Amino acid sequence: MGEAAAAGTESAADEVYSALTSFIEEEDFVCLGARAALRRDSIEHHHYGELGSAAAVTAQLKDLSTFLETFEPSARSFTSFVATFEGPGPLLTEEEFESVLWQHLQALHELDRTRYGWSEAYDSDPTSKNFAYSVKSHPFFVVGLHPGASRPSRRFSRPALVFNSHEQFNALGVNFFKLRMKIRKRERAFHGSANPSFLTYQEEARHYGGRMTEREWSCPFRAGDGPAAPA
């Protein structure tokens, strides 16, 4: 699959994709799923302008919809859609990045719901333990990366959103849980501890931004009504 770019950002996309591959290939990079996807050339990368901007939202929805047209979950491989962004900059705090991340996902949803309903297998309420972000009625787990992240596994040179399919997780079956155990073992080995957010909270939405949220934290995302999900 490799990388692709929005119009006018080809050179920036090449630079960022090179940085992304270097990031994944670093010895202390803990996500083995991303490494497997890189080895199999199954990372779909698109580069956009500013995270949260109308132009980036519109372009990403088009690209993500196209990605889903040919996506097939597999028990033997891993595929990810990676969206990187030129901004915002300069360095954002974790709270600032989290805020912009949810603004972007909210705007993406507002466009998507004009044609598609939420994934029927998952909840649209971000406080639910069965929540998954939905695009084109397809469930995703979203991983936010940015330069100001406190966790090394989330610290990348540009703002980025990685869309991992829950259908991919389900297809992996027991191998998904084995993979998760290996990732946490690598985190402890290279970074001193597993990500405490995953050990403390079961609500998926708390993990998107990458920081350890407060117990009283409230996700700003609200899913709206849309057409019924296709049968």
Backbone hydrogen bonds, N-H to C=O, Kabsch-Sander energy under -0.5 kcal/mol:
donor,donor_aa,acceptor,acceptor_aa,energy
4,A,45,H,-3.7
6,A,47,H,-1.7
9,T,6,A,-2.0
13,A,9,T,-2.9
14,D,10,E,-2.3
15,E,11,S,-2.0
16,V,12,A,-2.7
17,Y,13,A,-2.8
18,S,14,D,-2.0
19,A,15,E,-1.9
20,L,16,V,-2.6
21,T,17,Y,-2.5
22,S,18,S,-2.0
23,F,19,A,-2.3
24,I,20,L,-2.3
25,E,21,T,-1.9
26,E,22,S,-0.7
26,E,23,F,-0.7
29,F,26,E,-1.8
32,L,30,V,-1.1
35,R,31,C,-1.5
36,A,32,L,-2.2
37,A,33,G,-2.3
38,L,34,A,-2.3
39,R,35,R,-2.3
40,R,36,A,-1.7
41,D,38,L,-1.3
42,S,37,A,-3.3
44,E,42,S,-0.6
44,E,80,S,-3.0
45,H,2,G,-2.0
45,H,43,I,-0.7
46,H,82,V,-2.4
47,H,4,A,-0.7
48,Y,84,T,-2.5
51,L,87,G,-2.3
53,S,50,E,-2.2
57,V,53,S,-2.4
58,T,54,A,-2.5
59,A,55,A,-2.3
60,Q,56,A,-2.6
61,L,57,V,-2.3
62,K,58,T,-1.7
63,D,59,A,-2.2
64,L,60,Q,-3.2
65,S,61,L,-2.2
66,T,62,K,-2.0
67,F,63,D,-2.4
68,L,64,L,-1.9
69,E,65,S,-0.9
69,E,66,T,-0.7
70,T,66,T,-0.6
70,T,67,F,-0.9
71,F,67,F,-0.7
80,S,42,S,-1.6
81,F,163,F,-1.9
82,V,44,E,-3.3
82,V,80,S,-0.6
83,A,81,F,-0.5
83,A,161,L,-2.9
84,T,46,H,-2.4
84,T,82,V,-0.6
85,F,159,P,-2.2
86,E,48,Y,-1.3
86,E,49,G,-2.1
87,G,49,G,-1.2
97,F,93,T,-2.5
98,E,94,E,-2.3
99,S,95,E,-2.0
100,V,96,E,-2.1
101,L,97,F,-2.9
102,W,98,E,-2.1
103,Q,99,S,-1.8
104,H,100,V,-2.5
105,L,101,L,-2.4
106,Q,102,W,-2.3
107,A,103,Q,-2.3
108,L,104,H,-2.5
109,H,105,L,-2.1
110,E,106,Q,-2.3
111,L,107,A,-1.6
112,D,108,L,-2.4
113,R,109,H,-2.9
114,T,111,L,-1.1
115,R,112,D,-1.8
116,Y,112,D,-2.2
122,Y,119,S,-1.1
123,D,130,N,-2.4
128,S,125,D,-2.1
131,F,128,S,-1.2
132,A,123,D,-1.3
133,Y,140,F,-1.8
135,V,138,H,-2.1
138,H,135,V,-1.8
140,F,133,Y,-3.6
141,F,164,N,-3.2
142,V,140,F,-0.5
143,V,162,V,-2.5
144,G,142,V,-0.6
144,G,208,Y,-2.4
145,L,160,A,-2.7
146,H,154,R,-2.3
149,A,146,H,-1.5
154,R,151,R,-2.0
155,R,152,P,-1.1
156,F,154,R,-1.0
160,A,145,L,-2.4
161,L,83,A,-2.9
162,V,143,V,-2.6
163,F,81,F,-3.4
163,F,161,L,-0.6
164,N,141,F,-2.7
164,N,162,V,-0.8
165,S,79,T,-0.5
166,H,139,P,-2.2
167,E,139,P,-0.6
169,F,165,S,-1.7
170,N,166,H,-2.6
171,A,167,E,-2.0
172,L,168,Q,-1.7
173,G,169,F,-0.8
173,G,170,N,-0.6
175,N,172,L,-1.8
176,F,173,G,-1.6
177,F,173,G,-0.8
178,K,174,V,-1.8
179,L,175,N,-2.5
180,R,176,F,-2.4
181,M,177,F,-2.0
182,K,178,K,-2.0
183,I,179,L,-2.3
184,R,180,R,-2.2
185,K,181,M,-1.9
186,R,182,K,-2.2
187,E,183,I,-2.3
188,R,184,R,-2.1
189,A,185,K,-2.0
190,F,186,R,-2.9
191,H,187,E,-2.8
192,G,188,R,-1.0
193,S,187,E,-0.8
198,F,195,N,-0.7
199,L,195,N,-1.0
200,T,196,P,-1.5
201,Y,197,S,-2.7
206,R,203,E,-1.1
207,H,204,E,-2.1
208,Y,205,A,-0.9
213,T,211,R,-0.9
217,W,214,E,-1.8
